Structures are given as C-alpha cells and as structure tokens.
C-alpha cells in the first residue's frame, strides 16, 4: 500500500511539472496569437515584433521557465530556423508533440 501511495505522489508531481512546462510553451504561443491579432502588424518592424513578444515573456514567465530560455536562445538564431528550434526545445521537454500556428507564421519575422 505504501508503494502505491508513493508511486501516486511521484506521478502527480511529474504531471504538475509537465503541465507547468506545457503551459509555458503554450503561453509563448498565446503571445504569438496575440501578436497575429495586432492591428497594423504588417507595419511593425521585426524589432517591434520581438519587443512585443519579449516584453510578455519577461513579465509573465519565471526565470526558471524552459520556454523562456528556449525563446531567448532561438531569437538569436537564423530567422527561418527559429520555429523549428523552438519546437525541438519544446518537444525535448514535453511528453508530446507541440506546435503553434501563429509562431510558425511569425517567428521568422520577429527579431533581427
């Protein structure tokens, strides 16, 4: 009985950690969804788009967030590789596939 309780506690803790990571990657996706709905987005420079995302990442994700670290790293990558690199980071941490249509559309034009 004790082993079952211990196993349940471990699985619950793992689930909480996995959901937290998932939520952070999904939160970054929500920032791109928000950016895609911004009026006059076509007039925004890549730097303005990056500022839009970075401001939200900095204020809404913890310093220990894997999604925050992943975004900081891929922002310095070649623009056309950003989305694929972010997906690689997400899927190396999360237990399932991850994708974000708005990020796929906008990541290459967000930042220098």
Phi, psi and omega in degrees: 000318179298321179296322179293318179295316179298316178299316178300316180297316179297315179295322178295316179296318178298318180298319179296315179297314180298318179293324178296313178297316179301315180298321179295317177294320177293326177295317176300318177301318180297328176296319178291325174298317178297316178300318182296337180266000182291129177300142178062031179302327182295342178268352181283139175283162175304323180292322178294321177296318179297318178299319178302310181290312184299322179299317181288318178300313182296322185271338187247351178245144181288161178298336182267007183288126176295324179294322178295315179295320180296315180296317179300321180289313185286339178298333179269001180277170174302131187311316184287353179258353187302311184297314180297322178293320179294318177299317179301317179295314181299313184285343175282342182256320184275155181280356182218176179295152180224143174206162181208107184300317181295320179292320179301319181288323192252342187302322183288344178249017180246108183102175183292000000 
